Amino acid sequence: MTFFPGTIGRVLELRRRRVHAKLAAAPGVRRIRRPVTPQGRDEFDLYYVRSGPRSGRPVVIIPGGPGMASIAAYRGLRNRAAAAGIEVIMVEHRGVGMSRRCDSGGDLPGEALTITGVVDDVAAVLDDAGVEQATVYGASYGSYLAAGVGIRHPGRVSAMVLDSPLLGSADLEYVRRNVRELLWDDDGDLADKVHRLVESATLTPTDLTIAAAIYGVGGSELLGRHFDLLLARRRAMWTAIRGIAIYGGRRTTPFHNEPDLVGAIGFRELNFAGTPDGLPLDPALTWREVPGFDIPFEGEPFDLVAEMPRFGWPTAIVSGGRDLVTPPVVADRIAELVPNAALVRLPTAGHSMLDTRERAALRVMADVAGQRAVALPASGAELDALPAGRTAVLMGVALTAAARIGAVLPRST
């Protein structure tokens, strides 16, 4: 049977509707009506899910992105949180997954997709759920949204966890400094290998993202092994990893990762792409290989440097020692801004404990929700020793195996 483009589109749309209906009927899933834009009259269905034992003060978990869905993508996390006695609320980000469509059936328009709109959605969900206050846990991009909830709706926050946090558009300078200190300015073996790879024009901007992922999982030792393969012109495995990273990172996966609409937020409101500085290993060049990077930066919705000193609730800041995406120096700066913040460092962790160190993330959110944040800084080594999440473990196994396989494959010409 031959499928023409129109037929394929109809099949995909029918499949999307079936999945949507199944998720909408799942336990704990609710929808509320929300304005498409603040001044407009049009509304759409915003979905959220509530799970776990009722506590009166649940944890609102906001994942990274922009583009990560919540309801389907984090079902396992919520089940494990419930088993640990943690009540969780997760809101499906407007423009993503179950909250993607207008009443007409089309996608939400670009003007509907703003950080303030998402932040206000969280407050509206708490109203619908009858929750006066909650612990707000934000990871990566979600940490900026969590901070936004504290700024626009401070009365709704009982405590906060900022996991691998963002501070704002100026973070690019911190990221540059951190990456270059490790991979360019250091006197060690790893930086020497990078110098040789750059001189031979082997590394592309996208390769910086791959290096950050490998370093986050396996540290200098594993990253060095992969660099050795590149220097020996055994590039097959690195090329395969690059292809998987590009395909997986940019592909729209319905109800799991849908950056095609909301990815613009990162460029328009947080200036992800920044301005290249002309020096080696510039993350700005990496962002310029992502579709949509040329969307003009209009300005941040919040000034976190000015607002964070007003946060009056217990706050834990969680940072991975191997995080090259939102490096520890950003977490350190936020800890200086937030009064009495509990800074928790996991030395061998990479980016986003929510996604890579789930057991540690659950421990942190339970302690913060239970008003025990003050004791967390002394628990960094203990939390770091907890087993990594299944995805991180599988990634580590795969990258280690790739290094071994690559060593016996033929050299590239």
C-alpha positions as CSV (number, residue, x, y, z in Angstrom):
1,M,0.0,0.0,0.0
2,T,1.4,3.4,-1.0
3,F,1.1,6.3,1.5
4,F,1.2,9.8,0.1
5,P,2.2,12.7,2.4
6,G,-1.4,13.6,3.1
7,T,-2.2,10.1,4.1
8,I,0.9,9.9,6.4
9,G,-0.2,13.1,8.0
10,R,-3.7,11.8,8.7
11,V,-2.3,8.5,10.1
12,L,0.1,10.4,12.5
13,E,-2.7,12.7,13.6
14,L,-5.0,9.7,14.4
15,R,-2.2,8.1,16.3
16,R,-1.6,11.3,18.3
17,R,-5.3,11.6,19.1
18,R,-5.4,8.0,20.4
19,V,-2.3,8.6,22.6
20,H,-3.8,11.8,23.8
21,A,-7.1,10.2,24.8
22,K,-5.3,7.4,26.6
23,L,-3.1,9.8,28.6
24,A,-6.1,12.0,29.4
25,A,-7.9,9.0,30.9
26,A,-4.9,8.0,33.1
27,P,-5.3,8.3,36.9
28,G,-4.5,11.8,38.3
29,V,-4.6,13.6,34.9
30,R,-6.7,16.7,34.8
31,R,-7.2,19.6,32.4
32,I,-8.0,23.3,33.0
33,R,-8.9,26.1,30.7
34,R,-6.1,28.7,30.2
35,P,-5.9,31.8,28.1
36,V,-3.8,31.5,24.9
37,T,-2.5,35.0,25.5
38,P,-3.0,37.3,28.5
39,Q,-5.1,39.8,26.7
40,G,-6.9,37.5,24.3
41,R,-10.2,35.8,24.7
42,D,-9.2,32.4,23.2
43,E,-8.5,29.6,25.6
44,F,-6.9,26.1,25.3
45,D,-6.7,22.9,27.4
46,L,-3.7,22.8,29.7
47,Y,-3.1,19.4,31.3
48,Y,-1.4,18.4,34.5
49,V,-1.0,15.2,36.6
50,R,-1.1,14.7,40.4
51,S,0.2,11.5,41.9
52,G,1.3,10.0,45.2
53,P,-0.1,10.3,48.7
54,R,-1.9,13.5,49.5
55,S,0.2,15.7,51.7
56,G,-1.3,19.1,51.4
57,R,2.1,20.5,50.2
58,P,3.1,18.5,47.1
59,V,6.3,18.9,45.0
60,V,5.8,20.6,41.7
61,I,8.4,19.2,39.3
62,I,9.4,21.2,36.3
63,P,11.7,19.4,33.9
64,G,14.3,20.9,31.5
65,G,13.9,22.0,27.9
66,P,12.3,23.9,26.4
67,G,10.5,20.9,24.9
68,M,10.4,18.2,27.6
69,A,6.9,16.9,28.3
70,S,5.9,15.8,31.8
71,I,2.8,13.5,31.8
72,A,4.1,10.6,29.7
73,A,7.8,11.2,29.9
74,Y,8.1,11.2,33.7
75,R,5.5,8.5,34.6
76,G,8.2,6.2,36.0
77,L,9.7,9.0,38.1
78,R,6.2,9.8,39.6
79,N,5.7,6.1,40.4
80,R,9.0,5.9,42.3
81,A,8.3,9.2,44.0
82,A,4.9,7.9,45.2
83,A,6.6,4.8,46.5
84,A,8.9,7.1,48.5
85,G,5.8,8.9,49.9
86,I,6.2,12.1,47.8
87,E,3.2,13.8,46.3
88,V,4.0,15.2,42.9
89,I,2.3,17.6,40.5
90,M,3.6,18.0,37.0
91,V,2.3,20.5,34.5
92,E,2.4,19.8,30.8
93,H,4.3,22.9,29.4
94,R,2.1,24.9,27.0
95,G,3.0,24.1,23.4
96,V,4.2,20.6,24.4
97,G,2.5,17.2,24.4
98,M,-1.0,17.3,25.8
99,S,-1.0,21.1,26.1
100,R,0.1,21.7,22.5
101,R,-3.1,22.4,20.7
102,C,-5.7,25.2,20.4
103,D,-9.4,24.5,20.5
104,S,-9.3,24.6,16.7
105,G,-7.0,21.6,16.7
106,G,-4.0,23.5,15.4
107,D,-0.8,24.2,17.4
108,L,-0.7,27.1,19.8
109,P,0.6,30.3,18.2
110,G,4.1,31.7,18.9
111,E,2.8,34.6,20.9
112,A,1.3,32.1,23.4
113,L,4.6,30.5,24.2
114,T,6.3,32.6,26.8
115,I,8.0,32.0,30.1
116,T,5.5,34.1,32.0
117,G,2.7,32.2,30.5
118,V,4.2,28.9,31.7
119,V,4.8,30.3,35.2
120,D,1.2,31.5,35.5
121,D,0.0,28.1,34.3
122,V,1.7,26.6,37.3
123,A,-0.1,28.9,39.7
124,A,-3.4,28.2,37.9
125,V,-2.8,24.5,38.3
126,L,-2.3,24.9,42.1
127,D,-5.6,26.8,42.2
128,D,-7.4,24.0,40.4
129,A,-5.7,21.4,42.7
130,G,-6.7,23.3,45.8
131,V,-3.0,23.6,46.9
132,E,-2.1,26.7,48.7
133,Q,1.7,26.2,48.8
134,A,4.1,23.7,47.2
135,T,7.8,22.8,47.0
136,V,8.8,23.8,43.5
137,Y,11.6,21.7,41.9
138,G,13.0,22.9,38.7
139,A,15.8,21.2,36.6
140,S,17.9,23.1,34.1
141,Y,15.6,25.3,32.0
142,G,12.9,24.3,34.6
143,S,14.9,26.0,37.3
144,Y,14.4,29.3,35.6
145,L,10.6,28.6,35.5
146,A,10.7,27.6,39.2
147,A,12.4,30.9,40.1
148,G,9.8,32.6,38.0
149,V,7.0,31.0,40.1
150,G,8.8,32.5,43.1
151,I,8.9,35.9,41.6
152,R,5.4,36.1,40.2
153,H,3.6,34.0,42.8
154,P,5.8,34.0,46.0
155,G,2.9,33.1,48.2
156,R,2.5,29.7,46.5
157,V,6.1,28.6,47.3
158,S,6.9,26.8,50.6
159,A,10.3,25.7,49.5
160,M,12.4,25.4,46.3
161,V,15.0,23.1,44.6
162,L,17.1,24.5,41.8
163,D,18.7,21.6,40.0
164,S,21.6,22.4,37.6
165,P,20.2,25.9,37.6
166,L,20.2,28.8,35.1
167,L,20.7,32.4,36.2
168,G,20.1,34.1,32.8
169,S,21.5,35.0,29.5
170,A,24.8,36.0,31.0
171,D,25.4,32.3,31.9
172,L,27.1,31.9,28.5
173,E,30.2,33.6,29.9
174,Y,30.3,31.2,32.8
175,V,29.9,28.2,30.5
176,R,32.7,29.4,28.2
177,R,35.0,29.9,31.2
178,N,34.2,26.5,32.7
179,V,34.7,24.6,29.4
180,R,37.9,26.4,28.5
181,E,39.4,25.9,32.0
182,L,38.9,22.2,31.6
183,L,39.5,21.6,27.9
184,W,41.8,24.4,26.8
185,D,43.6,26.3,29.5
186,D,44.5,23.4,31.8
187,D,48.0,21.9,31.7
188,G,46.7,18.4,31.8
189,D,46.5,15.6,29.2
190,L,42.9,16.2,28.3
191,A,43.5,19.9,27.3
192,D,46.6,18.8,25.3
193,K,44.4,16.4,23.3
194,V,41.8,19.1,22.6
195,H,44.5,21.4,21.4
196,R,45.7,18.8,18.9
197,L,42.1,18.1,17.8
198,V,41.3,21.7,17.2
199,E,44.6,22.3,15.3
200,S,43.7,19.4,13.0
201,A,40.1,20.8,12.6
202,T,38.7,17.5,13.9
203,L,36.3,19.0,16.4
204,T,33.1,20.7,15.3
205,P,30.8,22.9,17.5
206,T,28.4,20.0,17.9
207,D,31.2,17.9,19.2
208,L,31.4,20.1,22.3
209,T,27.9,18.9,23.2
210,I,29.0,15.3,22.8
211,A,32.1,16.0,24.9
212,A,30.0,17.5,27.6
213,A,27.7,14.4,27.7
214,I,30.6,12.0,27.8
215,Y,32.4,14.0,30.6
216,G,29.2,14.1,32.6
217,V,28.8,10.4,32.5
218,G,32.4,9.2,32.7
219,G,34.6,12.1,33.6
220,S,38.1,12.9,32.2
221,E,39.1,9.3,31.8
222,L,36.3,8.2,29.5
223,L,36.4,11.5,27.5
224,G,40.1,11.1,27.1
225,R,39.7,7.6,25.7
226,H,37.3,9.0,23.0
227,F,39.7,11.8,22.2
228,D,42.4,9.2,21.8
229,L,40.3,7.5,19.1
230,L,39.8,10.8,17.3
231,L,43.6,11.5,17.4
232,A,44.3,8.0,16.0
233,R,41.8,8.7,13.2
234,R,39.4,6.0,14.5
235,R,36.4,8.2,14.1
236,A,33.6,5.7,13.4
237,M,32.2,5.5,16.9
238,W,32.4,9.3,17.5
239,T,30.6,9.8,14.2
240,A,27.9,7.4,15.3
241,I,27.5,9.1,18.6
242,R,27.3,12.5,16.9
243,G,24.5,11.2,14.6
244,I,22.5,9.8,17.5
245,A,23.0,13.0,19.5
246,I,21.8,15.2,16.6
247,Y,18.9,13.0,15.8
248,G,17.8,12.4,19.3
249,G,18.3,16.0,20.5
250,R,16.5,17.7,17.7
251,R,13.8,15.1,16.9
252,T,10.3,15.8,18.0
253,T,9.0,12.8,19.9
254,P,5.2,13.3,20.5
255,F,4.3,13.5,24.2
256,H,8.0,13.2,25.3
257,N,10.2,15.8,23.7
258,E,8.7,18.5,21.4
259,P,11.1,21.4,21.0
260,D,9.8,22.4,17.6
261,L,7.3,24.9,18.9
262,V,8.7,26.0,22.3
263,G,12.4,25.8,21.5
264,A,12.1,29.4,20.4
265,I,11.7,30.5,24.0
266,G,15.3,29.6,24.7
267,F,16.6,32.0,22.0
268,R,14.0,34.7,22.3
269,E,13.9,35.1,26.1
270,L,17.1,33.5,27.4
271,N,19.5,34.2,24.5
272,F,20.8,30.6,24.4
273,A,22.7,31.4,21.2
274,G,24.5,34.5,22.5
275,T,27.2,36.1,20.5
276,P,30.3,34.1,19.4
277,D,33.6,35.6,20.8
278,G,35.9,34.2,18.2
279,L,37.8,31.9,20.5
280,P,38.0,28.1,20.5
281,L,35.4,25.9,22.2
282,D,32.6,28.5,22.1
283,P,29.2,27.1,23.2
284,A,27.6,29.9,21.2
285,L,28.7,28.2,18.0
286,T,27.2,24.9,19.2
287,W,23.8,26.6,19.6
288,R,24.1,28.0,16.1
289,E,23.8,24.5,14.7
290,V,20.4,24.1,16.3
291,P,17.4,25.0,14.2
292,G,15.8,28.3,15.2
293,F,19.1,29.8,16.6
294,D,18.5,32.9,14.4
295,I,15.4,33.9,16.4
296,P,16.3,37.4,17.8
297,F,16.8,37.8,21.5
298,E,14.1,40.1,22.9
299,G,15.0,40.1,26.6
300,E,14.6,38.1,29.7
301,P,11.3,38.1,31.6
302,F,13.0,38.3,35.0
303,D,16.1,39.7,36.6
304,L,17.1,36.8,38.8
305,V,20.1,38.6,40.2
306,A,17.8,41.3,41.5
307,E,15.0,39.1,42.6
308,M,16.7,36.1,44.2
309,P,17.8,38.0,47.3
310,R,14.1,38.4,48.1
311,F,13.4,34.6,48.2
312,G,12.2,33.9,51.7
313,W,11.7,30.2,51.6
314,P,14.1,27.3,52.1
315,T,16.1,26.7,48.9
316,A,18.4,23.9,47.9
317,I,20.7,24.4,44.9
318,V,21.9,21.1,43.4
319,S,24.9,21.0,41.1
320,G,27.0,18.3,39.4
321,G,30.7,18.6,39.6
322,R,31.0,17.4,36.0
323,D,28.2,19.6,34.6
324,L,29.5,21.5,31.5
325,V,26.0,22.6,30.5
326,T,25.1,24.7,33.6
327,P,28.4,24.6,35.4
328,P,29.0,24.7,39.2
329,V,30.1,28.3,39.0
330,V,26.5,29.3,38.1
331,A,25.2,27.3,41.1
332,D,27.8,29.0,43.3
333,R,26.6,32.5,42.2
334,I,23.0,31.6,42.8
335,A,23.9,30.3,46.3
336,E,25.4,33.8,47.0
337,L,22.2,35.5,45.9
338,V,19.5,33.3,47.7
339,P,19.4,33.9,51.4
340,N,20.5,30.9,53.5
341,A,20.6,28.7,50.4
342,A,21.7,25.1,50.9
343,L,24.3,24.3,48.1
344,V,24.6,20.6,47.4
345,R,27.4,19.4,45.2
346,L,27.5,15.9,43.7
347,P,31.2,15.7,42.6
348,T,30.8,13.0,39.9
349,A,27.4,14.0,38.6
350,G,26.7,15.7,35.3
351,H,23.7,17.8,34.2
352,S,20.2,17.5,35.7
353,M,19.9,15.2,38.7
354,L,16.3,14.8,37.8
355,D,17.3,12.9,34.7
356,T,20.6,11.4,35.6
357,R,20.6,10.9,39.4
358,E,17.0,10.3,40.1
359,R,17.5,8.7,43.6
360,A,19.5,11.7,44.7
361,A,16.8,14.0,43.2
362,L,14.1,12.2,45.1
363,R,16.1,12.4,48.4
364,V,16.7,16.1,47.9
365,M,13.0,16.9,47.1
366,A,11.9,14.9,50.1
367,D,14.3,16.6,52.5
368,V,13.4,20.1,51.2
369,A,9.7,19.4,51.3
370,G,10.2,18.1,54.9
371,Q,11.9,21.3,55.9
372,R,15.3,19.6,56.2
373,A,17.2,21.5,53.6
374,V,19.7,22.9,56.0
375,A,21.3,19.5,56.4
376,L,21.7,18.8,52.7
377,P,25.2,20.4,52.0
378,A,26.8,17.9,54.3
379,S,25.2,15.0,52.3
380,G,26.8,15.7,48.9
381,A,29.1,12.7,49.0
382,E,26.4,10.4,50.3
383,L,24.0,11.6,47.5
384,D,26.7,11.3,44.9
385,A,27.3,7.7,45.9
386,L,23.6,6.7,45.2
387,P,23.2,4.7,42.0
388,A,22.7,6.7,38.9
389,G,19.4,6.6,37.0
390,R,18.7,3.9,34.4
391,T,19.2,6.2,31.5
392,A,22.5,7.5,32.8
393,V,23.7,3.9,33.5
394,L,22.8,2.7,30.0
395,M,24.5,5.8,28.5
396,G,27.7,5.0,30.5
397,V,27.7,1.4,29.4
398,A,27.1,2.4,25.8
399,L,29.9,5.1,25.8
400,T,32.3,2.7,27.5
401,A,31.5,0.0,25.0
402,A,31.9,2.5,22.1
403,A,35.4,3.4,23.3
404,R,36.4,-0.3,23.3
405,I,34.8,-1.1,19.9
406,G,36.3,2.1,18.4
407,A,39.8,1.0,19.4
408,V,39.6,-2.1,17.1
409,L,37.8,-0.5,14.1
410,P,39.8,0.6,11.0
411,R,41.2,4.1,10.9
412,S,39.4,6.7,8.8
413,T,41.0,7.8,5.6
